[in-house]
Amino acid sequence: MNSLILTTTLLSALGWQAPAEEPAEPPPVFKPEAGWKPLGRSLWLDPVSQPRRLILRARVVLREGPLEHLLCLRGTKEHEAVLATDAPPTLIHAGLLAAGLEPGGPVRFRPEFKPPHGPPIAVTLRWKNGDEIKQADARSWIRDEKTRKQLDVDWVFAGSTLYDDPVTKKTIYAAEEGDLITVANFASAILDLPIASSAEDANRTFVAFTEHIPPLGSEVQIIFSARPPKPKPTP
């Protein structure tokens, strides 16, 4: 018996099965609009709109349960994020800069807690329901368990952080670990909430607002732009 047949026979006897192939990515639902400039995989800049917009392609990966993220990098934290994308985190950061946004700074826990800060970002979601295009403020997909209402705080462009990998000796952009848009505070997040929001299981505040989220696998366009300042009250 040759080695290939012997190996196959032994693996079969042990109950081993070949891993299933990952399903092919479905064709895109939305096509880039005229004038959009591609920045990389699943990422475009609309330089004509005012304010300028960054557009990212993602898919729904979770509809129920506690959350740490609205959006994560595909293959990282889908068990605690509503959406996942394969857009490179460094290019997302670069795209926000190209849209005219300047990062503030990530959360700090020591020596005392300081929330993340930066320009407030309007995050809009677009998806298809049959032939109808739906659109919503991304905050409506997040529910605050304490108030039972949707999230009412804007994300800010905190900008993540850099660190030196002691093994590779390379400088790493921390958002590469998957923290793209978070609802729990992470120093690695590109967009974070400018409030104290714990990632500890017992203290997590935010959950998926299931009734507002389309089916798993739905393609979603995420549109980022500067949040216009609130008008000052008339004296």
Backbone as a ProteinNet text record, in pm:
[ID]
protein_1_A
[PRIMARY]
MNSLILTTTLLSALGWQAPAEEPAEPPPVFKPEAGWKPLGRSLWLDPVSQPRRLILRARVVLREGPLEHLLCLRGTKEHEAVLATDAPPTLIHAGLLAAGLEPGGPVRFRPEFKPPHGPPIAVTLRWKNGDEIKQADARSWIRDEKTRKQLDVDWVFAGSTLYDDPVTKKTIYAAEEGDLITVANFASAILDLPIASSAEDANRTFVAFTEHIPPLGSEVQIIFSARPPKPKPTP
[TERTIARY]
86.4	0	89.7	66.7	153.8	118.5	207.5	194.5	68.6	27.2	-90.8	-215.4	-227	-343.7	-343.4	-225.3	-215	-256	-206.8	-241.5	-391.6	-449.9	-593.5	-673.3	-629.2	-698.2	-692.5	-575.6	-561	-645.2	-643.4	-720.6	-869.8	-913.3	-1054.2	-1092.8	-1004.1	-1032	-1041.1	-967.6	-968.5	-1083.8	-1164.3	-1279.3	-1248.7	-1128.2	-1089.1	-1162.1	-1204.3	-1266.5	-1194	-1183.1	-1119.2	-1198.8	-1131.9	-1205.2	-1284.9	-1404.3	-1489.4	-1428.4	-1440.8	-1390.2	-1477.6	-1412.6	-1488.8	-1576.3	-1702.8	-1788.9	-1734.2	-1753.5	-1705.1	-1777.6	-1705.3	-1764.9	-1868.7	-1993.5	-2094.3	-2055.9	-2105.5	-2071.8	-2124.7	-2056.1	-2099.2	-2239.7	-2315.4	-2449.6	-2441.1	-2354.9	-2338.9	-2213.3	-2224.2	-2108.1	-2062.2	-1932.1	-1883.2	-1949.3	-1981.3	-2043.5	-1937.7	-1981	-1889.8	-1826.5	-1695.2	-1624.6	-1560.6	-1602.5	-1538	-1397.8	-1303.9	-1164.9	-1133.7	-1094.5	-1060	-933.5	-939.9	-824.5	-760.1	-830	-782.1	-900.9	-881.1	-985.7	-1106.4	-1223.9	-1351.3	-1355	-1284.6	-1272.2	-1262.9	-1342.5	-1343.5	-1353.5	-1304.9	-1318.5	-1406.3	-1504.2	-1585	-1531.9	-1444.7	-1380.3	-1466.1	-1580.7	-1663.9	-1768	-1820.2	-1926.4	-1874.8	-1965.3	-1931.7	-2016.8	-1958.8	-1815.9	-1776.4	-1645.7	-1597.2	-1635.1	-1654.5	-1700	-1602.8	-1591.1	-1519.9	-1624.2	-1615.8	-1714.7	-1645.3	-1700.6	-1640.1	-1744.6	-1701.2	-1793.1	-1774.4	-1886.2	-1881.8	-1999.4	-2005.5	-2118	-2164.2	-2293.2	-2350.2	-2301.3	-2242.5	-2190.5	-2254	-2331.3	-2394.1	-2515.4	-2624.8	-2749.1	-2801.4	-2743.3	-2793.7	-2677.7	-2703.6	-2607.5	-2524.6	-2442.5	-2357	-2248.8	-2209.3	-2115.5	-1994.9	-1883.2	-1767.6	-1738.9	-1796.3	-1766.6	-1893.2	-1898.6	-1991	-1925.6	-1796.7	-1723.6	-1588.9	-1557.2	-1424.5	-1363	-1235.9	-1166.3	-1208.6	-1236.1	-1281.7	-1178.7	-1229	-1141.8	-1085	-1141.8	-1086.9	-1192	-1290.1	-1377	-1525.2	-1559	-1697.2	-1795.1	-1747.9	-1836.9	-1886.9	-1833.4	-1875.5	-1888.1	-1907.7	-1921.7	-2039.9	-2113.7	-2227.4	-2178.9	-2072.7	-2024.4	-1876.7	-1836.7	-1695.3	-1659.9	-1534.8	-1487.2	-1348.5	-1312.4	-1175.1	-1094	-1149.3	-1074.2	-956	-836.6	-718.5	-729.8	-708	-721	-634.4	-510.6	-424.8	-483.1	-549.8	-610.1	-739.5	-810.2	-927	-881.8	-775.5	-720.2	-678.9	-607.5	-563.3	-682.3	-788.3	-907.1	-977.2	-979.7	-1038.8	-957.1	-825	-740.4	-770.9	-786.6	-815.6	-952.7	-1041.5	-1174.1	-1169.9	-1049.4	-1034	-1046.1	-1033.4	-1049	-912.8	-892.9	-767.7	-796.2	-719.9	-747.5	-715.3	-787	-758.2	-660.8	-713.2	-628.1	-711.7	-652.8	-727.4	-749.3	-830.9	-857.2	-727.3	-721.4	-608.3	-665	-607.5	-656	-566.5	-439.1	-343.9	-266.4	-231.9	-254.3	-397.9	-477.1	-618.7	-692.8	-821.4	-899.3	-922	-891.6	-925	-992.2	-1114.3	-1186.8	-1120.6	-1147.3	-1095.4	-1152.5	-1077.2	-1125.8	-1087.8	-1156.9	-1133.9	-1258	-1253.4	-1370.7	-1485.7	-1609.2	-1724.4	-1751.4	-1785.1	-1803	-1946.9	-2007.8	-2138	-2113.3	-2175.2	-2158.8	-2295.8	-2308	-2434.9	-2423.4	-2530.7	-2532.7	-2634.1	-2594.1	-2684.9	-2683.6	-2801.6	-2812	-2937.1	-2951.7	-3066.3	-3162.1	-3289.9	-3397.4	-3479.1	-3446	-3503.1	-3447	-3534.3	-3489.4	-3482.7	-3520.3	-3524.3	-3393.7	-3338.6	-3218.7	-3261.1	-3210.6	-3239.4	-3118.8	-3144.2	-3036.6	-3068.7	-2965.5	-2988	-2862	-2881.6	-2770.4	-2720.2	-2588.3	-2532.5	-2565.2	-2589.3	-2620	-2750.4	-2838.3	-2966.7	-2952.1	-2834.8	-2810.5	-2751.7	-2730.2	-2672.4	-2773.1	-2802.3	-2896.6	-2824.3	-2857.8	-2805.4	-2895.8	-2839.3	-2918.8	-2973.8	-2909	-2956.8	-3080.4	-3078.9	-3191.6	-3292.5	-3251.6	-3333.6	-3355.1	-3274.3	-3285.5	-3159.3	-3164.7	-3048	-2936.5	-2815.6	-2698.8	-2722.5	-2689.7	-2712.4	-2585	-2469.2	-2339.6	-2267.9	-2207.6	-2130.5	-1997.2	-1954.4	-1816.8	-1722.2	-1599.2	-1496.5	-1377.9	-1306.7	-1187.7	-1071.7	-1058	-949.6	-816.1	-819.7	-700	-611	-653.9	-572.9	-434.7	-337.6	-203.3	-101.5	25.4	135	211.7	263.6	351.2	457.8	567.8	678.3	665.1	658.6	650.6	788.2	798	929.4	986.7	900.1	947.5	996.3	911.3	946.3	1028.7	1028.6	1098.2	1034.1	909.7	840	741.7	712.5	610.5	474	380	249.8	141.6	48.7	-70.4	-170.9	-204.7	-278.3	-415.1	-476.5	-609	-604.3	-483.3	-470.8	-520.4	-532.5	-583.9	-734.6	-800.2	-942.2	-1033.6	-983.7	-1069.1	-1087.4	-1195.1	-1216.4	-1314.4	-1438.8	-1536.2	-1586.5	-1556.4	-1588.7	-1698.7	-1765.5	-1860.5	-1810.4	-1699	-1625.4	-1489.2	-1433.8	-1310.3	-1189.1	-1120.5	-995.2	-897.9	-775.9	-675.1	-641.6	-671.4	-641.1	-749.3	-862.1	-975.2	-947.7	-995.6	-990.8	-1100.4	-1223	-1335.2	-1380.9	-1399.1	-1439.8	-1543.5	-1608.9	-1706	-1636.2	-1665.9	-1595.7	-1653.8	-1686.1	-1741.3	-1674	-1690.1	-1638.2	-1730.3	-1676.9	-1755.4	-1670.2	-1707.7	-1626	-1640.6	-1530.4	-1532.2	-1549.6	-1556.3	-1573.9	-1715.1	-1726.4	-1855.8	-1964.4	-1931.6	-2032.5	-2076.8	-1997.1	-2025.8	-2055.2	-2062.7	-2090.2	-2230.7	-2239.5	-2364.8	-2441.2	-2369.4	-2432.9	-2455.3	-2571	-2607.5	-2655.3	-2662.9	-2714.7	-2863.8	-2905.2	-3047	-3106.6	-3137.8	-3169.1	-3276.5	-3380.3	-3493.1	-3453.1	-3342.8	-3301.2	-3195.6	-3146	-3031.4	-3078.1	-3033.4	-3075	-3014.2	-3053.5	-3009.9	-2857.7	-2811.3	-2669	-2621.8	-2504.2	-2447.2	-2482.5	-2576.9	-2615.7	-2496.8	-2481.2	-2376.3	-2422.1	-2331.7	-2363.5	-2254.3	-2296.1	-2202.2	-2197.4	-2077.2	-2058.3	-2000.4	-2069.6	-2030.1	-1988.9	-1863.6	-1808.1	-1798.2	-1834.4	-1814.4	-1811.3	-1758.2	-1755.4	-1898	-1923.9	-2055.8	-2065.7	-2163.4	-2176.1	-2197.1	-2137.8	-2157.2	-2304	-2345.3	-2482.8	-2501	-2613.7	-2636.6	-2648.1	-2591.4	-2597.6	-2739.1	-2788.4	-2923.9	-2933.6	-3047.1	-3069.4	-3092.2	-3019.4	-3036	-3174.7
-120.2	0	124.8	215.9	333.7	431.2	529.1	616.9	701.7	745.4	828.8	751.3	626.3	544.4	513	480.9	448	566.9	686.4	806.3	832	820.5	842.4	742.1	615.6	511.2	538.2	577.9	606.3	726.4	832.8	951.3	921.2	838.3	800.3	720.3	627.8	544.9	629.3	739.1	826.6	926.9	919.6	1008.2	1145.6	1164.8	1295.4	1322.7	1444.7	1485.5	1607	1612.6	1729.2	1854	1964.1	2087.2	2134.7	2181.3	2229.5	2354.6	2366.8	2486.9	2605.5	2719.4	2839.2	2874.1	2914.5	2949.9	3070	3068	3179.2	3307.2	3416.6	3546.6	3580.4	3612.4	3647.6	3774.4	3791.2	3912.2	4036.4	4149	4271.2	4313.8	4361.1	4412.6	4555.7	4635.2	4775.1	4791.4	4866.9	4900.4	5041.7	5066.6	5203.3	5303.8	5419.2	5523.5	5599.6	5662	5741.2	5850.8	5865.5	5968.2	5917.7	5800.4	5745.2	5698	5723.9	5681.9	5559.9	5448.2	5330.1	5354	5317.7	5332.9	5199.4	5092.8	4959.3	4865.6	4745.5	4644.1	4694.7	4694.9	4728.7	4869.5	4964.6	5098	5203.7	5312.4	5419.2	5555.3	5655.9	5794.4	5868.6	5942.3	6031.5	6173	6222.1	6351.4	6470	6445.3	6555	6598.6	6504.9	6537.9	6635.1	6709.2	6802.9	6772	6725.8	6695.9	6570.9	6554.2	6435.1	6309.2	6199.7	6076.3	5961.3	5871.7	5745.8	5636.2	5546.8	5440	5305.5	5219.1	5089.9	4980.3	4866	4752.7	4652.9	4607.8	4512.1	4415.4	4318.2	4223.9	4204	4175.7	4147.7	4010.1	4005.4	3878.2	3841.5	3930.8	3901.9	3991.8	3935.3	4012.4	4012.4	3931.2	3920.8	3915.6	3966.8	3949.1	4071.7	4059.7	4171.5	4202.3	4327.5	4374.9	4444.6	4435.4	4521.3	4607.3	4570.4	4639	4656.8	4765.2	4771.6	4703	4730.8	4678.2	4623.1	4502.7	4445.2	4404.3	4375.3	4321.5	4176	4136.9	3999.9	3898.8	3794.3	3689.9	3719.1	3818.8	3853	3840.7	3929.8	3940.2	3937	3850.1	3841.8	3798.7	3736.3	3690.6	3805.6	3926.9	4040.1	4168	4151.5	4265.3	4240.7	4346.3	4333.6	4317	4387.3	4390.1	4353.4	4296.3	4266.4	4308.8	4350.2	4395.3	4339.6	4333.1	4296	4417.4	4538.4	4660.2	4673	4701.7	4711.1	4826.6	4801.3	4906.8	5029.3	5009.3	5125	5214.8	5152.9	5231.9	5297.9	5236.6	5303.1	5431.9	5422.7	5541.1	5645.7	5601.5	5693.8	5756.8	5677.3	5729.5	5836.3	5818.8	5921	6050.5	6035.7	6154.1	6222.5	6141.4	6196.4	6264.5	6221.9	6284.2	6413.3	6453	6580.4	6571.7	6450.5	6430.8	6409.8	6466.4	6450	6373.7	6266.8	6188.2	6266.3	6228.5	6285.2	6195.2	6107.5	6013.8	5902.9	5783.9	5670	5681.3	5590.6	5584.9	5561.6	5616.6	5591.8	5545.3	5439.1	5382.2	5416	5449.1	5479.6	5607.5	5688	5669.3	5695.5	5756.6	5776.7	5762.5	5730.2	5708.7	5839.8	5835.9	5945.8	5887.4	5929.7	5871.3	5906.5	5827.9	5863.2	5996.9	6065.9	6194.1	6209	6300.2	6324.7	6383.2	6412.5	6471.2	6371	6414.7	6324.2	6284.6	6158.6	6102.8	6057.1	6099	6045.2	5913.3	5805.9	5673.3	5630.1	5620.4	5585.7	5448.4	5369	5234.4	5227	5160.2	5136.4	4988.2	4932.1	4791.4	4775	4658.6	4631.7	4534.3	4565.8	4475.8	4446.7	4335.4	4311.7	4413.2	4486.3	4589.9	4727.7	4734.7	4863.3	4887.6	5007.7	5046.3	5110.7	5055	5107.3	5186.6	5279.5	5360.1	5391.4	5389.8	5418.3	5474.3	5550.4	5591.6	5464.8	5442.5	5320.1	5305.9	5415.1	5407.5	5334.2	5329.7	5261.5	5109.7	5056.9	4912.6	4870.2	4968.3	4942.1	4984.7	4895.1	4928.6	4934.7	5037.5	5053.5	4972.6	4871	4785	4859.7	4967	5041.1	5123.2	5190.1	5276.4	5205.5	5091.1	5015.8	5094.1	5197.4	5280	5264.5	5318	5309.5	5400.3	5368.4	5449.9	5595	5687.5	5829.2	5912.3	5844	5912.9	5890.8	5995.2	5982.1	5912.8	5830.4	5781.8	5897	5886	5985.3	5914	5988.1	5936.5	5942.9	5837.1	5831.8	5799.6	5714.8	5694.6	5578	5494.4	5378.2	5422.7	5332.3	5364.1	5272.6	5304.6	5223.3	5160.2	5039.5	4977.9	4896.3	4873.2	4796	4649.5	4561.3	4417.8	4368.8	4312.2	4270.2	4150.8	4075.4	3957	3995.2	4066.4	4100.5	4228.4	4306.4	4435.9	4536.4	4509.1	4599.8	4686.2	4803.8	4890.5	4847.1	4820.9	4766.9	4870.8	4883.1	4965.5	4878.7	4917.3	4829.5	4787.9	4867.6	4832.5	4709.5	4668.3	4546.1	4423.8	4436.6	4326.9	4312.2	4407.7	4392.3	4499.2	4588.7	4688.3	4810.7	4810.7	4918.3	5022.3	4982.9	5072.6	5000.6	5053.1	4982.5	5052.5	4973.8	5030.2	5006.3	4935.9	4924.5	4988	5050.2	5126.5	5036.9	5059.3	4992.2	5096.4	5094.8	5188.7	5161.7	5041.5	5003.3	5046.1	5098.1	5129	5249.5	5240.8	5357.5	5456	5407.4	5486.9	5426.6	5511.3	5466	5564.8	5527.3	5616.2	5702.6	5832.6	5923.1	5920.7	5801.4	5780.7	5657.6	5635.9	5514.5	5398.9	5298.6	5183.2	5058.2	4974	4859.3	4743.6	4667.9	4545	4421.5	4440.3	4327.1	4272.2	4138.9	4074.5	4124.5	4137.8	4175	4320.2	4401.5	4545.3	4596.2	4505.8	4552.1	4610.5	4724.4	4799.6	4778.7	4757.3	4762	4623.3	4610	4485.1	4518.1	4414.6	4433.6	4465.6	4566.4	4602.6	4518.6	4393.2	4290.4	4333.4	4398.7	4434.2	4527.3	4597.8	4695.8	4641.9	4521.2	4469	4370.3	4383.4	4288.9	4150.2	4051.9	3913.2	3896.8	3790.6	3758.3	3744.7	3794.7	3788.1	3905.5	3989.9	4105.7	4197.4	4242.8	4341.3	4478.4	4551.9	4684.5	4782.3	4898	5007.8	5091.9	5116.6	5205.2	5335.9	5444.6	5575.2	5663.8	5710.4	5794.9	5938.9	6032.6	6173.9	6252.4	6373	6458.4	6489.8	6479.5	6517.4	6669.5	6726.9	6874	6923.8	7038.5	7093	7128.9	7112.6	7145.7	7296.6	7338.8	7484.7	7543.4	7661.6	7727.8	7781.1	7768.4	7819	7969.2	8008.9	8152.2	8224.3	8332.1	8404.6	8468.3
0	0	0	-95.7	-99.3	12.4	36.5	152.9	147.4	26.5	14.6	55.7	7	40.9	189.9	244.9	386.4	472.9	439	515.1	511.1	392.2	375.8	458.4	459	534.8	684.2	734.5	876.2	919.1	840.2	873.1	874.4	778.6	773.2	895.7	938.3	1055.4	1182.3	1187.3	1303.5	1300.5	1195.7	1185.7	1130.5	1076.9	1023.2	893.3	873.5	747.5	693.6	563.3	501.6	534.5	566.4	598	477.7	506.4	397.7	337	208	142	180.1	197.4	227.4	107.6	134.6	22.8	-53	-182.5	-264.5	-225.5	-226.2	-195.3	-301.5	-261	-361	-435.3	-556.2	-631.8	-560.6	-575	-506.2	-545.9	-448.1	-473.3	-524	-460.5	-498.9	-583.9	-689.8	-771.8	-738.2	-744.6	-718.1	-810.7	-758.8	-839.7	-917.9	-1025.2	-1107.6	-1022.1	-1034.4	-958.8	-831.5	-783.7	-665.7	-700.9	-613.8	-637	-550.9	-614.2	-534.1	-452.8	-324.3	-236.2	-203.1	-233.5	-199.3	-197.7	-152.4	-148.6	-67.9	-131	-65.2	-7.7	-71.1	-13.2	-123.4	-109.5	-209	-140.5	-208.7	-163.9	-263.4	-210.9	-292.9	-269.2	-358.7	-334.7	-372.9	-437	-488	-386.4	-308.5	-213.2	-107.8	-49.4	58.4	180.7	289.2	304.2	226.8	204.1	135.7	213.4	138.6	202.3	174	270.5	253.5	252.8	153.9	140.1	152.1	234.5	264.6	245.1	190.2	172.9	286.7	345.8	455.3	441.1	532.4	536.2	680.2	695.5	827.4	872.7	992.5	1045.3	1179.3	1239.7	1368.3	1384.2	1438.5	1454.3	1597.4	1683.7	1820.6	1919.2	2039.9	2147.4	2178.9	2285.1	2329	2227.6	2224.8	2122.9	2184.6	2113.2	2137	2015	1899.2	1773.8	1690.2	1616.2	1503.3	1384.3	1361.3	1245.7	1288.3	1238.8	1262.1	1128.4	1131.9	1014.4	997.5	874.6	849.6	899.8	965.6	1016.3	1153.3	1224.4	1356.8	1467.4	1472	1589.9	1553.8	1457.7	1411.4	1520.5	1627.5	1734.6	1822.3	1800.6	1882.8	1799.4	1667	1576	1482.7	1451.3	1359.2	1216.2	1179.4	1042.1	1037.1	923.4	899.3	757.6	738.1	607.3	580.6	452.4	417.3	374.2	395.6	364.3	460.3	411.3	498.8	599.2	727.2	828.7	802.4	755.5	730	620.8	523.4	415.9	461.4	555.5	613.3	682.2	760.6	827.5	723.6	620.8	516.2	445.1	424.1	357.7	440.1	570.5	656.9	651.3	645.2	628.5	495.1	389.4	256.3	253.2	342.6	350.8	432.4	476.1	545.2	695.6	750.5	894.5	959.6	1076.4	1150.8	1279	1306.4	1426.9	1553.5	1660.4	1791.1	1864.7	1950.4	2023.1	2082.8	2100.9	2155	2305.3	2357.3	2500.5	2577.7	2699.3	2789.5	2922.4	2975.4	3100.7	3219.4	3192.8	3300	3263.8	3363.8	3507.9	3550.9	3464	3489.2	3357.5	3365.4	3243.6	3169.7	3039.1	2949.3	2827.1	2797.1	2683.6	2551.3	2448.4	2316.8	2271.2	2186.9	2137.6	1991	1923.6	1782.1	1719.4	1590.7	1525.3	1521	1549	1540.4	1395.4	1376.9	1242.5	1223.7	1114.4	1074.9	1002.4	1050.1	990.6	939.5	808	744	679.1	687.2	630.5	516.9	408.8	295	262.3	236.6	197.2	111.6	52.2	-34	32.6	22.3	63.7	-61.2	-128.7	-260.7	-357.3	-424.5	-517.5	-452.3	-325.2	-255.5	-180.3	-195.4	-120.7	10.3	120.3	252.9	303.8	392.1	448.8	594	678.9	820.6	883.6	989.6	1075.8	1145.1	1143.5	1201.5	1349.4	1417.1	1560	1586.4	1484.6	1503.3	1506.4	1472.3	1478.3	1613.4	1702.1	1834.1	1939.4	2035.4	2141.9	2276.2	2352.4	2487.8	2581.9	2645.7	2733.1	2853.4	2895.5	3011.2	2979	2864.8	2827.8	2739.2	2680	2583.8	2454.4	2434.7	2314.6	2230.7	2107.6	2020.2	2070.9	2028.1	2061.7	2020.8	2111.4	2080.6	2089	2082.2	2086.3	1953.4	1899.8	1775.1	1800.2	1703	1705.4	1674.5	1724.1	1693.3	1627.8	1546.7	1478.2	1575.9	1656.8	1755.5	1689.2	1585.2	1504	1540	1639.2	1678.4	1727.5	1721.5	1770.4	1704.5	1718.4	1665.2	1779.7	1755.8	1855.6	1784.5	1853.1	1796.9	1838.7	1740.6	1767.1	1811.8	1934.6	1983.9	1909.1	1840.4	1766.9	1627.9	1553.3	1414.9	1405.5	1515	1517.5	1421.5	1383.5	1292.6	1370.6	1315	1373.2	1319.6	1410.3	1374.9	1401.1	1308	1328.1	1403.9	1526.4	1616.9	1564	1479.2	1426.1	1336.2	1293.9	1214.9	1291.9	1424.8	1506.2	1492.3	1426.2	1396.1	1450	1536.5	1601	1511.4	1433.1	1336.6	1389.7	1417.5	1480.7	1604.4	1721.3	1844.4	1923.7	2009	2105.2	2247.3	2260.4	2386.2	2362.4	2463.5	2445.2	2423.4	2310.5	2279.5	2226.7	2277.6	2227.6	2081.9	2033.9	1896.1	1797.2	1844.1	1755.8	1666	1542.1	1453.4	1493.3	1503.1	1553	1685.4	1785.3	1918.2	1971.4	2080.9	2143.4	2248.8	2252.6	2344.3	2485.8	2532.2	2665.8	2724.7	2854.2	2916.1	2880.9	2813	2769.9	2786.6	2881.5	2918.7	2821.6	2804	2724.9	2813.1	2945.8	3036	3023	3018.5	2994.5	3088.8	3216.8	3315.8	3302.4	3235.2	3229.9	3090.1	2992.5	2856.3	2845.7	2782	2775.8	2646.4	2535.1	2404.9	2345.4	2278	2210.8	2070.1	1987	1851.6	1857.6	1781.6	1772.8	1659.9	1693.2	1593.7	1494.4	1543.5	1456.6	1342.8	1359.5	1258.8	1161.6	1185.8	1109.9	1004	879.2	773.5	795.9	713.5	734.4	728.9	794.7	791.5	646.9	619.7	485.8	397.1	441	359.2	336.9	213.5	184.7	231.1	292.1	345.7	304.1	255.6	234.2	360.7	410.1	525.1	472.1	501	448.7	565.3	561.2	666.2	616	701.2	669.3	799	791.9	910.6	953.9	1082.3	1134.3	1133.5	1064.3	1065.2	1207.1	1240	1374.8	1399.9	1525.5	1559.5	1553.5	1498.5	1492.5	1633.6	1648.7	1779.7	1801.8	1925.1	1951.9	1929.1	1875.9	1851.2	1983.7	2006.5	2134.5	2143
[MASK]
+++++++++++++++++++++++++++++++++++++++++++++++++++++++++++++++++++++++++++++++++++++++++++++++++++++++++++++++++++++++++++++++++++++++++++++++++++++++++++++++++++++++++++++++++++++++++++++++++++++++++++++++++++++++++++++++++++++++++++

